[in-house]
Amino acid sequence: MNLALDMMGGDFAPLEAIKGLQLYLQATKKATVYCIGDEQLVQSLLNEYNVPRQNIVIVHTTEIVGYHEHPTKALKDKPNSSIAKGFQLLASGKVDAFLSSGNTGAMLVGAMFFLKPLEGVLRPTIATVIPKIGGSTGVLLDVGLNVDCKPQHLDQFGLLGSLYAESILGIPNPKVGLLNVGEEEGKGNALCKETYPLLKANTQINFIGNVEGRDIFNAGADVTVCDGFTGNVVLKMGESFYDIVKSRDIHNDEFMHRFAYENYGGTPVLGVAKPVIIGHGISNDVAFYNMLGLAEKMIETNVCGIIRDAFQNASVTVAPSKAE
């Protein structure tokens, strides 16, 4: 398999990407990694850290998409940027997955422009792994891609999250919950009230009803569905837990340390044809190592193909495109 890694994305690029690549190659030799970025700079760091070259291909680029640039304009104006080149390689089939900790908006635009959503998918989504009390993990989605959603979108997020949880986390028949302000059917805002009957009627998922904010980190639901605005607030709140633990010099709480972002590598874009993984802007070597591991697992489990087949055979009714 071939993985494309943006060496220029992230606050500590390309150093932490090089160190993460070194960790990955020490642990496995399954993949060839296409390192996309300034060839001279990348080569210098590879030599400095004695990273073996037999599983590495350097793809030289001369441009970088900055964090504050407009995503669509940047991809159009900078075709030789590391993000644009990564998507070009992915769309052409030269690589099987693309990973970057660069401009999140550019990564999302690139996934939509170069790959496009799978047939039947109304809105691709981004998901994050949530640590659960007791040692298990779950999935929360959407966590920021779709801040304004329709009920049909959340219904599909339930299926996308279920397929990801089953394929990547190994959870059989994952339980799906709708994030709401109360457990009873009929609770919530208009979006939740209209989404509930769709999830309840969806025969492709194991819907268990509404779940509340206090349930997110408990064992109840394996997949928690919400709009991207709410999900992003929950995600950032969870990240703050770990920051608080570190700032208070607490070292003996195993559960709280599972909130460290680097443990999970990055956030996958679900609903597109090939694995696209977006890393945190502050990604360190461990985060890059886990990003590469996640890409490898997504390819090995063929989760994108599983999602494609599920939507082709979907029994749910797809809303007309004008509803978008």
Secondary structure by P-SEA (a helix, b strand, c coil): cbbbbccccccccaaaaaaaaaaaaaacccbbbbccccaaaaaaaaaaaccccccbbbbbbcccccccccaaaaaaaccccaaaaaaaaaaaccccbbbbcccaaaaaaaaaacccccccccccbbbbbbbcccccccccccccccccccaaaaaaaaaaaaaaaaaccccccbbbbccccccccccccaaaaaaaaaaaacccccccccccccccccccccbbbbcaaaaaaaaaaaaaaaaaaaaacccccccccccccccccccccccccbbbbbbcccccaaaaaaaaaaaaaaaaaaaaaaaaaaaaaccccccccccc
